[in-house]
Amino acid sequence: MTVLEDLWYGNIIPWEMFVKNNPHLKSLLSLAGRNYDKLTADLTDKQVEMLEKYKDILCEMNSYTEQAAFKYGFALGVRLIMESVITEL
């Protein structure tokens, strides 16, 4: 299989590799989870629902910005490769 096929079929998941190999990020995710659990323990059901909606919006915004950054970085990489090939000719 080619790299593009692996990417298409989900065999390459760049964001998971970043988390898996980043102990600092793992630590931050764990801390966020513990703090979230402590916070929600003291909230009413209505407050938890509002917090969940807020969290969902943040996740959607983060996903959008990560996707945009990925597209930009990929396009920049392709342009750099094209420029280096053209320069060699």
N, C-alpha and C positions, 0 to 999 in steps of 0.2 A: 504494500500500500504506500502511496505517496504521502508526503506531509500534509498536502491539501486535503487528501481523502481522510487521513486521520483526524484532521481538524473538523471536517464536515461531519464525520460519524461520531464525534465526541470522544475519540480516543486521546486527544490532546486537550486538556482543560487548563489553560494558562493560569487562571486565578487560583485554582486549587494548588498548583505547584508552588505558587508564591506563598500561600498560607502554610502549606505543609513544611516548607523549608525555611520558615521565618520564625524563630523562637520568640522574638520580641512581639510580633503580631499575635502569635498564639497566646502569649501572656496577657496582652491587652484584651483579646477576645474573652479570655477566661475571667478577667477582672470585670469587664462589662457585663458578662452574664451573672456573676455574683451580685453586682450592684443592682442590676435589673430585678433580680429575684428579691432582694431586700426591699427595694422600692415598691414593687407591686404587692408585697405582703401587707403593707400598711394602707393600701388604697381601696376605695370602694369598687364595686363591679363597674360602675359607670366611669370612674376615673381610669381603671385598667383598660376599658374599651377605648377611651380617648387616647391613652398612651399608646395602645396598639395601632390606632389609626395614624398617630404622629410618627411612630416607628416605621410603618409601612410607607409613608410619604418619604421619609428620609432614605429608606432602602431604594425606593424607585428613583429618587434624585441621584443617589450614589451610583446606581446601575447605569443611568443615562450618562453621567459624566465619565464613568469608567469606559463605557462603550465609545463615547466620543474621543477620549484620549487614546484608546486602542486604535481606532480608525485613523486618527491623525498620525500616531506613531508608525503604524504600518505603511501608510502612504508616504511618510517622510523616508522611511527605510527604503522603499521601492525607488523613490526619486534619487536617493543617494547612490543606490546601486546603478541606476540608469546613467547617472552623471559620471560615475567612475568608469563604466563601460564605454561611454561615448568619448571620454577624455583619452582612453587608451587607444582609440582608433585613430 
